[in-house]
Amino acid sequence: MKKHLIAFVLLFTAISGFSQDVKALKTTAEEMYKHSVNKDFEAVTEFIYPKFFEILPKEQMVEGMKQMLEGNDDFKMEITNTALDIEVGDIKTINNGHYTTLKQNYALKIIFKDVIPEDSSEMFIDMYKKMLNTEDVTFDPKDNSLNIIQQIDYIAIANDLTNNNWRFIGASQPEIMDKILAPEVIKELGL
């Protein structure tokens, strides 16, 4: 009986610890997204895995985000609130670090400066569906904008370098992942 109780306590502790990791991970992802919506790009960089800044300095990343959202002579973009629908993969422990994949929704509004005739809106919708690999693109003639919801893939990392706090890198750029992550991490995550 005592062995069963010890086994139950160990199992409960493991499950409880895992759910806390997933909860902390989701909370961290939500915070990063909130800062993106608020255009607090300096705060967004605090959620990026520090090794990423060996490839792209923090200041350049902030400037790039500002330029992307401020747009140009043709349009401007806004990151908007949406249900994130966060999906967390299996958390792997590798070399004293914790790694997982994460998928979440990302909502973007592109406001065009030149009026898009409604009969041309389908062409823009189709173009952005293909370009951003999503089916969730709509045109709003009231403000001459496209509203896009796209699923973004991240790799979440908690290790000594992050003080065991969850930090993120995009999972869609293998050439960057190869420079940041050990080959065994990439293999274990199935990337």
N, C-alpha and C positions, 0 to 999 in steps of 0.2 A: 504493500500500500504506500509506504514511504517513497519507494522508487517511482511509482506512478505520479505521486504528488510533485516530486522534484522534476520529473520529465514535463509535467503540465506547466509548472512555473517557468522552466526554461523555454518551452514552446511559446507560452504567453508573452514572455519578455522579448523573445525574438520577433514575434508578430507585432507587438506593441512598438518596438524599436523601428521596424520596417515602416509601419503606418506613420510614425512620427517623421521619418525621413521623407516619405512621399508628401505628407502634409507640409513640411517645411519647404520642400522643393516647389510645390504648387504655389505656396504663399510668396516665395521669392520670385517666381516667374510672373505672378500677378503684379508684384511691386515694380518689377522692371517694365512691364507693359504700361502701368499707370504713369510712370515717368516719361515713357515715350509719347503717350497721349498728351501729357502736359508740356511736351517739348523741353523737358529738363534733361538735356543730353549729357551734361556732366554727371548727373545721377545715374543715367543709363550705363555709363562706362563702369560704374562701380559693380555692375552685375556681369561684366564680361570677364572671362578667364584671363588672368594677368599675362600669361605667355602670348596671348594674341597681340599685345601691344609691342612685342618684339618685332612683329611683322608690320603692323600699322600703328604708329604712335597715337596715343590717346587724343592729342590735339587735332590730328588729321581726321580721326574718326568723328569727333564732335563737329568739325567743320564740314565734313562730308554729309553728315546727317542734316545739318542746317541747310546746306545747298540743295540736297535732295528734296526737302520738304518746302523750302521757299520757292523751289521750281525755277522757272526761267521766264522768258517773255511769253510763253505759250500756256503755262499752267502752274498751279501750286498744288501741293499735296498736304493732307492732314491724316494723321493716325487717329482713328476714332474708337470709341468704346464699343465693345462687342462681348458676347459670351465667349470666353476663351476656350472652353471645352478641352481642357488640358488632359493629355494622355501621357502617362509615364511608363516607360519600358521597365524591364527588370533591372534592379540596381545591382551592379557588379562591383565586387571589391577586388581591386587589382593593385599590387604594389603599394599597399597602405592608403589607397585612394578609393573613392566611390564614384562610379560612372554610370550614366544611363542615357537613354534617348528620351526626348520629350517632344511632343507635337502639340501645337496650340494654334488657335485661330488668330488672325491678324487682320484688322480692318483698316482699309485705306480709302480715302476719298480724294479723287483727282478733280480739281476744279479748273475748267478750261477758260481762258480769257476770251477767246473768240467763240462766238455762239456756234454750237454744233446743231445743225438742223436735225429735227427728229428723224427724218428719213435717212440720215447718215449715222444715226446713233448705233444701229445694229452692226455696222462695220467696225466701229470703235469697240463695242462690246465683244465681238468675236476676236478682234486683235488682242485685247487685254486678257481674254480667256486663254488664248494660246500662249501669250507672252508670260503670263503669271501662273499658268498651269492650274487654273481654277474654273469652275462652272458658275461661281457666285459673283457675277458682275451685272450691275443694273445701271441704267442711265436715269438721271433725275433732271428733267428739262427745267424745273423751277430754278435751280442754281447752276445749270449747265455742268453737271458733274457725273462722274462714274463712281459708284460705290462698290468696293471690292472686298470680299472676305476670302482670305487665302490661308491655307494651313502651312505653317512654318515648322521646320524640323530643327531641333537643337540637340547638342550634346551637353548634358549637365555634368559638372565636375565638382566634387568636394574632396580636397586633399590638403596636405600641409601648406601648399602655396596659397590656398584660399582660406586658411585657418578653419578648414572643414565646413565652410559655408558654401552653399551651392552657387556656382558661377557657370556661364554659358558661352558656347561658341556655336556658330551656324553649322549645320550638318550637311549643307548642300555644296560645300567647296572642298573636295578631297585633297587638293593641293595644299590647302591651309591646314587641314586636319593632320596631314602627314608631317608637317613641320612642328605641330604643337603636341600631338599625342604619340605615345609609344605604340609601336606596331601591335603589341599584344592587346592594348585597349581597343584599337580599331577592330581587330579580329574578334574579340569577345563581344563587342557591341554589334557585330554583324554588318559593319559598314564597308 
